Amino acid sequence: MKYKDLIFNSFKYIEKNIKEVLTVDIIAGAMGYSPYHFSRIFKAEVGVSLMEYVKERRLINASKDIFSGRRILDVSTEYGYETHSGFSKSFKKKFGFSPSIIHAIYLSIEFSETGGNNYMENSDEIENRTLEKANIFIKTTEDFIEPNVLYDKLINNVIKNKLFKDISRLDKAYNIALNAHDGQFRKSGEPYIVHPLSVAIILSEMGAEETTIIAGLLHDIIETDSSITLEDIEKSFSKEISDIICEVSKFMNFNIEEFLKNSTNKDEVILIKLADRLHNMRTIKYMEPERWTEKAKETLEIFSPLAAKLRISKIKAELDDLSLKYM
């Protein structure tokens, strides 16, 4: 991101003033640029227009306020909408449903899982699951789930979404990954296999093809298990899967623009890297706090614009939301 400090500062300014009047002129002026110049920079760096970004952040923040029990009319006024109907129309156009659904879903989750008790203790988890269930963010996986349970979820997604019928190669990939990551653990204390499984699950929620899901399940295997080579993966699966994993492992060494021009597997690699970063950002709380800002900025600089390029709005929205939370 050529203008990364400028863009980061604009993100922080927008978030700080999200309930205030925000126009291109106001934001550009605060950043010390002309409206025309700043708008061009923002669109080129972030992948969406400035006011499109502001609108999305307002609606996501508004959905959280509604989730907390606030009246929709009060929330819509706070976020600059003159009428309840104008806010509802904008909300429905963005997310595909009425904002009143948010509060209904929240109540159903809270009372079914907590009996209505311990609101503060469970609020973050319930908020995340509300936004996922409301179809604003892509579906999540909970922390500390046994690998076999996660694998069953992956299989169910493949079948439910009709991604492919024969799961024998997926079974093979899972067993290879399970053995390769045996004895390895994440900072959360979970078995490491939870991460590639979660990546594969996210990919299945995105409707990825079999090759991409298998590569996602095996994406860390070369870096964490030196006994398995790309040649082994090619023999067991295909050269395409081997090549995708190779590019995934080297992705952060690439010039992104050159990669997008030259890679024959760019869509598959980007999907895996987005799923990988999304799961890492969902579990960033287990990382050392001093690294939170670094990872959040890196996500906004590299991965969120890539999600915008591929028009994967749910991934982009959640990456933005998580990054701003930890900046």
Buried (B, 14 or more C-beta within 10 A) or exposed (E): BEBBEBBBBBBEBBBEBBBEEBEBEBBBEBBEBEBEEBBBBBBEBBBBBBBBBBBBBBBBBBBBBBBBEBEBEEBBBBBBBEEBEEBBEBBEEBBEBEBEBBBEBBBEBBEEEBEEEEEEEBBEBBBBBBBBBBBBBBBBBEBEBEBEEBBEBBBEBBEEEEBBEEBEBBEEBBEBBBEBBEEEEBEBEBBBBBBBBBBBBBBBBBEBBBBBBBBBBBBBBBEBBEEBEBEBBBEBBBEBBBBBBBBBBEBEEBEBEEBBEEBEBBBBBBBBBBBBBBBBBBBBBEBEEEEBEEBBBBBBBBBBBBBBEBEBBBBBBBBBBBBBBBB
